[in-house]
Amino acid sequence: MGAGGNMTVNSVGKSVLERVPVKKTPFEISDLKKAIPLHCYKRDLSRSLYYLFGDIAICFTFYQIATNFIPLLPKPLNYIAWPIYWFCQGSSFMGIWSIGHDLGHHAFSEYEWLDDAIGFVVHSTFLTPYFSFKYSHRSHHAHTNSMEYDEVWIPKRKANTFYSEVLNNPLGNLFMTFVRLLLSFPMYFTFNIHGRPYDGFASHFYPQSPIFNDSERKQIWLSDAGMLVTFYALYKIAAATSATWLFCIYGAPLLVMNAHFIFFTFLHHSHPSLAHFDKREWDWIRGALSTVDRDYGIFNHVFHDVTCSHVVHHLISSIPHYHTMEATKAVKPILGDYYKYDDTPILEAFWRETKNCIYVEPDEGAEDSGVYWFRK
C-alpha cells in the first residue's frame, strides 16, 4: 500500500485485487531464464553454509537467553518474557527450516547428496519428514494451481457447503484461522489435510502412500526413521529435565514455526486475483505464475526471502535464496501483468484472504472455461 493511499492499491499504483491474466503467456520459461544473470544460478556452498550456521547461531543465542536469564526474572516479567522468546525462537526455527526447504530443491550446493544429507538432519530436527516433503513438494511445483493434481492448498468448491455456508461467516473465519495456524502443519503431513484427494490412505509418514511412486518409498522409511530419532531424543531430554522445560524451550517455538509456515504458504497461494485451472485449461507456466509475492518487513530477511520472491521460486526453484530477489527484478519486465505483488500489511492481508478466499468457482457465464476464481 502506498503511504496514505487506498488500501487496495499497491506501491506501484495498481489495484492489488486486479486479476492476473489467464490467457496463455506471450513468453516461455526459456525467455525468463535468459533474462536472469548467470551468477544467480550459482549454488555457492560456502555462502549457503554461512546462512545456515548464522541461523543456528541466532537460535543458540535465543536458547542461551531463555535458559540463563528468563528463569531469573520475577513472575510478572517471566510471563511476558516466555512468549517473546517463543515467537523469536519460532521465527528462528522457521529461518532454518526455510534453508531445509532450499536443500530439498537442490538450491544449496552443487552436490545433491550433500543437500539431501544436510536437509535430512535439518528437517528431522523440526519434526518434518524430509524426503516425504521433498517429493510431495516437487509435485506441488510441477502442478501448481491445478484443480486435479496440485498437492497442497487445494481450494474448496461451492458444493462443499461446510466451507461455503457453515464456515462462511466471522465466527467460521476465526475457527479456520485457529485450525490452520495451530493444527494444519502436523495434520497436512499426517492426514494430507489441504492436499489433493487420493485413492487410499495419503500420508507423508506412510511409505505405501499414493503420494509417492515406487522409486521413492525406501526414502520415506528413512524420513520416518529421522522422525523417530528426533522423538527419542526429545523423550530423553524431557526425562533429564522435564516436559514443561522441553515445551518452553522447544515445543512452543515449534508451534510458532508451524504457524509461520501455514501463514505464509496460505498467503502464497490464496489471493482473490489469482486463478486456479482444471485440466482443460491448466499449463505449467500459468500455474507457476498463480502465486503472489508479499512484503513481510524484517521477516523477509528472517525467512530468507521466501515470502517476497515466491513467484520466481516457482518458476526456477533451484535458484539459491540469496539470489531470488535479483532474479525477481530481472524477470518482472517480461512478466508484466502476469506478476503479482501485494504489499498490503500482512495481518490485514491474512484476514482479507481468510474472509474472501472461501471457495472457487468459474465466472458466471464461463462455467466451461476451466478457470476458477476465489469467492466468499
C-alpha positions as CSV (number, residue, x, y, z in Angstrom):
1,M,0.0,0.0,0.0
2,G,1.3,3.4,-0.9
3,A,1.7,5.8,2.0
4,G,-1.6,7.3,2.8
5,G,-3.2,5.6,-0.3
6,N,-6.1,3.4,-1.0
7,M,-5.8,0.1,0.9
8,T,-6.4,-1.8,-2.3
9,V,-3.7,0.0,-4.3
10,N,-0.1,-1.3,-4.1
11,S,3.1,0.7,-4.2
12,V,3.2,0.9,-8.0
13,G,-0.3,2.3,-8.2
14,K,-2.2,-0.9,-9.3
15,S,-5.1,-2.4,-7.5
16,V,-3.9,-5.4,-5.6
17,L,-7.2,-7.1,-6.5
18,E,-6.8,-6.7,-10.2
19,R,-6.9,-10.2,-11.7
20,V,-3.7,-11.7,-13.2
21,P,-4.3,-12.5,-16.9
22,V,-5.3,-16.1,-17.6
23,K,-4.7,-16.2,-21.3
24,K,-1.6,-18.1,-22.5
25,T,1.6,-16.2,-21.8
26,P,3.4,-14.4,-24.7
27,F,6.7,-15.7,-23.2
28,E,8.2,-19.0,-22.4
29,I,10.2,-20.2,-19.4
30,S,13.3,-20.1,-21.6
31,D,12.8,-16.3,-22.0
32,L,12.7,-15.8,-18.3
33,K,15.8,-18.0,-17.7
34,K,17.7,-15.9,-20.3
35,A,16.8,-12.7,-18.5
36,I,18.3,-13.8,-15.2
37,P,22.0,-13.1,-14.7
38,L,24.1,-16.3,-14.9
39,H,25.6,-15.8,-11.4
40,C,22.1,-16.1,-9.9
41,Y,22.1,-19.8,-10.8
42,K,25.4,-20.4,-8.9
43,R,24.9,-22.5,-5.7
44,D,27.8,-21.4,-3.5
45,L,28.4,-24.0,-0.8
46,S,30.4,-21.6,1.5
47,R,27.7,-18.9,1.2
48,S,24.9,-21.3,1.8
49,L,26.7,-22.7,4.9
50,Y,27.2,-19.1,6.1
51,Y,23.5,-18.5,6.2
52,L,22.8,-21.9,7.8
53,F,25.3,-21.5,10.6
54,G,24.3,-17.9,11.0
55,D,20.7,-19.0,11.7
56,I,21.9,-21.8,14.0
57,A,24.0,-19.2,16.0
58,I,20.9,-17.0,16.4
59,C,18.9,-20.0,17.5
60,F,21.6,-20.9,20.0
61,T,21.7,-17.3,21.3
62,F,17.9,-17.3,22.0
63,Y,18.3,-20.6,23.7
64,Q,21.0,-19.2,26.0
65,I,18.9,-16.2,26.9
66,A,15.9,-18.4,27.6
67,T,17.8,-20.9,29.9
68,N,20.1,-18.4,31.7
69,F,18.1,-15.2,32.1
70,I,14.3,-15.7,31.8
71,P,14.2,-18.0,34.9
72,L,15.8,-15.2,36.9
73,L,13.1,-12.7,36.1
74,P,10.3,-12.0,38.7
75,K,7.0,-13.7,37.9
76,P,5.1,-10.9,36.1
77,L,8.1,-10.3,33.7
78,N,8.6,-14.0,33.4
79,Y,5.1,-14.5,31.9
80,I,5.9,-11.8,29.3
81,A,9.4,-13.0,28.5
82,W,8.5,-16.6,27.7
83,P,6.0,-15.7,24.9
84,I,8.5,-13.2,23.4
85,Y,11.1,-16.0,23.4
86,W,8.7,-18.4,21.8
87,F,7.9,-16.1,19.0
88,C,11.6,-15.1,18.4
89,Q,12.8,-18.7,18.6
90,G,10.0,-20.0,16.5
91,S,10.9,-17.4,13.8
92,S,14.5,-18.5,14.1
93,F,13.3,-22.1,13.6
94,M,11.4,-21.0,10.5
95,G,14.5,-19.5,9.0
96,I,16.5,-22.7,9.5
97,W,13.5,-24.7,8.2
98,S,13.4,-22.5,5.1
99,I,17.0,-23.4,4.3
100,G,16.0,-27.0,4.7
101,H,13.4,-26.3,2.0
102,D,16.1,-24.9,-0.3
103,L,18.1,-28.1,0.4
104,G,15.2,-30.2,-0.9
105,H,15.2,-28.1,-4.1
106,H,18.9,-28.7,-4.6
107,A,19.4,-24.9,-4.2
108,F,22.2,-25.2,-1.5
109,S,25.2,-26.6,-3.3
110,E,26.3,-28.3,-6.4
111,Y,26.2,-31.7,-4.6
112,E,22.7,-33.2,-4.4
113,W,23.9,-35.9,-1.9
114,L,25.2,-33.2,0.4
115,D,22.0,-31.2,0.1
116,D,19.9,-34.3,1.0
117,A,22.2,-35.2,3.9
118,I,22.0,-31.7,5.5
119,G,18.3,-31.3,4.6
120,F,17.5,-34.6,6.3
121,V,19.1,-33.5,9.5
122,V,17.7,-30.0,9.4
123,H,14.1,-31.0,8.7
124,S,14.1,-34.1,11.0
125,T,15.2,-31.7,13.9
126,F,11.9,-29.8,13.3
127,L,9.7,-32.9,13.0
128,T,9.4,-32.6,9.3
129,P,9.8,-35.8,7.1
130,Y,12.5,-34.5,4.8
131,F,12.2,-36.9,1.8
132,S,8.5,-37.2,2.1
133,F,8.1,-33.4,1.9
134,K,10.7,-33.1,-0.8
135,Y,8.8,-35.4,-3.1
136,S,5.3,-34.1,-2.5
137,H,6.6,-30.5,-2.7
138,R,8.2,-31.3,-6.0
139,S,4.8,-32.5,-7.3
140,H,3.3,-29.2,-6.0
141,H,5.8,-27.3,-8.1
142,A,5.0,-29.4,-11.1
143,H,1.3,-28.9,-10.8
144,T,0.8,-25.5,-9.1
145,N,-2.9,-24.4,-9.1
146,S,-4.1,-27.4,-10.9
147,M,-7.5,-28.3,-9.6
148,E,-6.9,-32.0,-10.1
149,Y,-3.2,-32.5,-9.5
150,D,-1.7,-29.8,-7.2
151,E,-0.5,-31.3,-3.9
152,V,-1.4,-28.6,-1.3
153,W,-3.9,-25.7,-0.7
154,I,-6.5,-27.3,-3.0
155,P,-9.4,-24.9,-2.9
156,K,-12.9,-26.0,-1.9
157,R,-15.8,-25.8,-4.3
158,K,-19.2,-24.1,-3.6
159,A,-20.8,-27.5,-3.4
160,N,-18.9,-28.2,-0.2
161,T,-21.4,-26.4,2.0
162,F,-19.4,-26.9,5.2
163,Y,-17.0,-24.3,3.8
164,S,-19.2,-22.2,1.6
165,E,-22.1,-21.9,4.1
166,V,-21.4,-23.2,7.6
167,L,-17.9,-21.6,8.0
168,N,-18.6,-18.6,5.7
169,N,-19.1,-16.1,8.5
170,P,-16.9,-14.2,11.0
171,L,-17.0,-17.0,13.6
172,G,-16.2,-19.6,11.0
173,N,-13.3,-17.4,9.8
174,L,-11.9,-17.3,13.3
175,F,-12.3,-21.0,13.7
176,M,-10.5,-21.7,10.4
177,T,-7.7,-19.3,11.4
178,F,-7.2,-21.2,14.7
179,V,-7.3,-24.6,13.0
180,R,-4.9,-23.5,10.2
181,L,-2.3,-22.0,12.4
182,L,-2.3,-24.5,15.2
183,L,-3.1,-27.8,13.6
184,S,-2.6,-27.7,9.8
185,F,1.2,-28.3,9.8
186,P,1.1,-31.8,11.5
187,M,-2.3,-32.7,10.0
188,Y,-1.0,-32.0,6.5
189,F,1.9,-34.4,7.0
190,T,-0.2,-37.0,8.8
191,F,-3.5,-36.9,7.1
192,N,-2.9,-34.8,3.9
193,I,-5.3,-32.1,5.0
194,H,-5.2,-29.3,2.4
195,G,-3.8,-31.9,-0.1
196,R,-5.4,-33.4,-3.2
197,P,-7.7,-36.4,-2.8
198,Y,-6.2,-39.8,-3.4
199,D,-7.5,-43.4,-3.5
200,G,-6.2,-44.9,-0.4
201,F,-4.5,-43.5,2.8
202,A,-2.5,-40.5,1.9
203,S,0.1,-39.6,4.5
204,H,3.7,-38.3,4.4
205,F,4.6,-41.0,7.0
206,Y,3.2,-44.0,5.1
207,P,5.7,-45.4,2.6
208,Q,2.9,-47.0,0.6
209,S,1.0,-43.8,0.4
210,P,-0.3,-42.9,-3.1
211,I,1.5,-39.6,-2.8
212,F,4.8,-41.4,-3.7
213,N,6.0,-43.6,-6.5
214,D,7.8,-46.9,-6.0
215,S,11.3,-45.4,-6.5
216,E,10.7,-43.1,-3.6
217,R,9.3,-45.4,-0.9
218,K,12.6,-46.5,0.6
219,Q,13.4,-42.9,1.4
220,I,10.0,-42.4,3.1
221,W,11.2,-45.1,5.5
222,L,14.3,-43.1,6.1
223,S,12.3,-39.9,6.7
224,D,10.3,-41.8,9.3
225,A,13.5,-43.1,10.9
226,G,14.7,-39.5,11.2
227,M,11.5,-38.5,12.9
228,L,11.7,-41.4,15.4
229,V,15.3,-40.5,16.3
230,T,14.2,-36.9,17.0
231,F,11.2,-38.1,19.1
232,Y,13.5,-40.4,21.1
233,A,16.0,-37.5,21.6
234,L,13.1,-35.3,22.8
235,Y,11.9,-38.0,25.2
236,K,15.4,-38.4,26.7
237,I,15.7,-34.6,27.1
238,A,12.3,-34.5,28.8
239,A,13.3,-37.3,31.1
240,A,16.5,-35.5,32.0
241,T,14.8,-32.1,32.5
242,S,11.0,-32.0,32.5
243,A,8.2,-32.0,29.9
244,T,7.5,-28.4,30.9
245,W,11.1,-27.3,30.3
246,L,11.1,-29.1,26.9
247,F,7.8,-27.4,25.9
248,C,9.1,-24.0,26.9
249,I,12.4,-24.3,25.1
250,Y,11.4,-26.4,22.1
251,G,7.7,-27.2,21.9
252,A,6.2,-23.8,22.0
253,P,8.7,-22.3,19.4
254,L,8.0,-25.3,17.2
255,L,4.3,-24.4,17.3
256,V,5.2,-20.8,16.3
257,M,7.3,-22.2,13.4
258,N,4.4,-24.3,12.3
259,A,2.1,-21.3,12.4
260,H,4.6,-19.3,10.3
261,F,4.7,-22.0,7.7
262,I,1.0,-22.2,7.4
263,F,0.6,-18.4,7.5
264,F,2.9,-17.7,4.6
265,T,2.1,-20.7,2.4
266,F,-1.6,-19.9,2.7
267,L,-0.8,-16.3,1.6
268,H,1.4,-17.6,-1.2
269,H,-1.5,-19.4,-2.8
270,S,-4.6,-17.6,-1.7
271,H,-5.4,-14.3,-3.4
272,P,-8.6,-13.0,-5.0
273,S,-6.7,-12.0,-8.1
274,L,-5.2,-15.5,-8.8
275,A,-6.9,-18.2,-10.8
276,H,-6.9,-22.0,-10.5
277,F,-7.3,-24.1,-13.6
278,D,-8.7,-27.5,-14.3
279,K,-7.2,-30.0,-16.8
280,R,-8.9,-28.3,-19.7
281,E,-7.0,-25.1,-19.3
282,W,-4.0,-25.6,-16.9
283,D,-0.5,-25.4,-18.2
284,W,2.7,-25.3,-16.1
285,I,3.8,-21.7,-16.6
286,R,0.4,-20.1,-15.8
287,G,0.1,-22.4,-12.8
288,A,3.6,-21.3,-11.6
289,L,2.6,-17.7,-12.0
290,S,-0.5,-18.1,-10.0
291,T,1.2,-17.2,-6.8
292,V,2.0,-13.8,-5.1
293,D,4.9,-12.0,-3.6
294,R,4.3,-10.1,-0.4
295,D,6.2,-7.8,1.9
296,Y,6.7,-9.2,5.4
297,G,9.1,-6.4,6.5
298,I,12.0,-7.7,8.6
299,F,10.7,-11.3,8.2
300,N,11.6,-11.3,4.6
301,H,15.2,-11.4,5.8
302,V,14.5,-13.9,8.6
303,F,12.7,-16.3,6.2
304,H,15.4,-15.8,3.5
305,D,13.1,-14.0,1.1
306,V,10.8,-17.0,0.5
307,T,8.0,-14.5,1.3
308,C,8.8,-11.8,-1.2
309,S,10.3,-13.8,-4.1
310,H,7.9,-16.7,-4.2
311,V,6.9,-16.2,-7.9
312,V,10.4,-16.6,-9.2
313,H,10.9,-19.6,-6.8
314,H,8.0,-21.3,-8.5
315,L,9.5,-20.6,-11.9
316,I,13.1,-21.7,-11.2
317,S,13.2,-23.4,-7.8
318,S,16.9,-24.2,-7.9
319,I,18.0,-20.6,-7.6
320,P,19.5,-20.1,-4.1
321,H,17.5,-17.8,-1.8
322,Y,20.3,-15.2,-1.8
323,H,19.8,-14.6,-5.5
324,T,16.0,-14.8,-5.7
325,M,15.4,-11.0,-5.3
326,E,17.8,-10.2,-8.1
327,A,16.2,-12.9,-10.2
328,T,12.8,-11.4,-9.5
329,K,13.9,-7.9,-10.6
330,A,15.3,-9.4,-13.8
331,V,12.0,-11.2,-14.9
332,K,9.5,-8.6,-13.8
333,P,9.7,-6.6,-17.0
334,I,9.0,-9.7,-19.0
335,L,6.2,-10.9,-16.8
336,G,4.3,-7.6,-16.8
337,D,0.8,-8.1,-15.6
338,Y,1.4,-11.8,-15.0
339,Y,3.5,-10.8,-12.0
340,K,1.5,-10.3,-8.8
341,Y,2.9,-8.3,-5.9
342,D,0.8,-7.3,-2.9
343,D,2.2,-5.1,-0.2
344,T,-1.0,-4.9,1.9
345,P,0.0,-5.1,5.6
346,I,0.5,-8.8,6.2
347,L,-2.0,-9.3,9.0
348,E,-4.6,-7.4,7.1
349,A,-3.9,-9.5,4.0
350,F,-4.2,-12.7,6.0
351,W,-7.6,-11.7,7.4
352,R,-8.8,-10.5,4.0
353,E,-7.9,-13.7,2.3
354,T,-9.4,-15.8,5.1
355,K,-12.7,-14.0,4.6
356,N,-12.6,-13.7,0.8
357,C,-10.9,-17.0,-0.4
358,I,-13.5,-19.5,0.9
359,Y,-14.1,-21.5,-2.3
360,V,-13.5,-21.3,-6.1
361,E,-16.0,-21.2,-9.0
362,P,-15.8,-20.1,-12.6
363,D,-17.2,-16.7,-13.5
364,E,-20.9,-16.7,-14.3
365,G,-21.4,-17.5,-18.0
366,A,-17.9,-19.1,-18.1
367,E,-18.7,-22.4,-16.4
368,D,-16.8,-24.3,-19.1
369,S,-13.8,-22.1,-19.2
370,G,-11.7,-24.3,-16.9
371,V,-10.7,-21.2,-14.9
372,Y,-11.8,-20.8,-11.3
373,W,-11.7,-17.7,-9.0
374,F,-11.9,-17.4,-5.3
375,R,-15.3,-16.4,-3.8
376,K,-16.9,-15.9,-0.5
